[in-house]
């Protein structure tokens, strides 16, 4: 691609850095979570949520388990203000949930913000101003001292308004565009705000380090976060928060590495909805922890419900391949994947292990409200015999012999390929019933009687190509005797190579399924037939007849 020369490495390395986070291999506890769906997420929608939709979504976020929810920018619009007031006046905020509101460092905005919060038992007031080189030079045209003055001015006003407003308020400060700010200057401005607010054990301050725009690889962000954690004043009384955006597709990695680097808190959205390419997807981040044996502290056990609510109130669509949440993420189309999943499931059932280690599935789909039958095996032209066989066995109790799974698998894949579509489980079963089972044309057997004397003799009557027949023959068993009798009718030489059977149901009227594979003496091809009947002998004869008819066809 042309034009790359105009881009420079815009990130700032934090110096000095010890990079202690490199010695950590996993996150051992969940962070504090703050949903910003109702602010950052809402402002990114083509059609912002109505008051009613926001109220519904707030209640749902509470149900999921969020204890901190940023509800908006009350001074920015009447809708935002009214939403804040509705939550307070209608007593919709549980005692263990804290709302968070955003404000700029301007007195009339701070005043309006605290007015909106009257009556709230507790809230987080989130103050921010932009600190990056690009913003300082191009937008505000101010030097570093003037930018610090803006932050300190806002911090002092917040403290003044808190003193005259009833309720418990926690302060949060963000040097917006943190990743585009020199680490030393970010540290200086944060420390200036901290010195105003004077956090204590009972009055902690949140310092939020946003990836407002992603400029670097995640390890650089981790260095920046660790530098701040090690050099901020009064660190023991600070909560270090991260607010990653996804410009480079690294928001989850930025969050995970930032937590390793010492952060305590994450601000993000469900499914990653947010400005431009979005915020960090809290569902993905939390379930990544869950898949490593860490309780995320949020309830994502019913992802289909969460998806439905989200799509309805935001009018956004959850991508089919979205990690954990997408409709197809637990779907295996590849034949080798299907086979491995099927064997893994069976191994797990047989071994009874408590640990989840099924191939290709990082978590158990049932843990997030999904089911194997609908999600794990999907059938199209790329599917394999293992997946198709597993689907028939788990959903329809049809246990096809190994060689028949291969034959039927190719048959199903051919149908899917010619139709250019995925086949649903019921369609796969219907193909088995239509093309392999109880086939009675051109050969049909109406009766088969057996006499046991010097072996088994079968007396068989039926119809072939529209003409009735009655024949008999001996054999080593009932099926062999019927087969020998039918060879005289159809005029073909073949041998029964495979025969298996099993019960389909456990009841007084249980059905049996039989599978017969016959090999043609002419070309050596193996042809399969299936028979289903309440009588096991009848089902085996039907399977043989089906195989003969398919061979003739």
Secondary structure, DSSP 8 states (H G I E B T S, - for coil): -TTGGG--------SS---GGGG--S--S--EEEE-IIIIIHHTSSS---HHHHHHHHHHHHHHT-SEEEEE-TTT-HHHHHHHHHHHHTT-S-TT-EEEEEEES-HHHHHHHHHHTTT-SEEEEEEEEE--HHIIIIII---HHHHHHHHHHHHHHHHHHHHTSSSEEEEEEEEESGGGS-HHHHHHHHHHHHHHH--BTTB-EEEEEEESS--S-HHHHHHHHHHHHHHSTTGGGEEEEEEEB-TTS-HHHHHHHHHHTT--EEEEBGGG--STT-B-BHHHHHHHHHTTT---SS--TTHHHHHHHHHHHH-----TTSTTTSTTTT-B-SHHHHHHHHHHHHHHHHH--SS---TT-SS-GGGGT--HHHHTB-BSTT--HHHHHHHHHHHH-----HHHHHHHHHHHHHHHHHHTS-B-HHHHHHHHHHHHBS--SSEEEEEEEEEESSSEEEEEEEEETTEEEEEEEEESSHHHHHHHHHHHHH---EEEEEEEEEES--STT--EEEEEEEEETTT--EEEEEEEESSHHHHHHHHHHHHHHHHH-
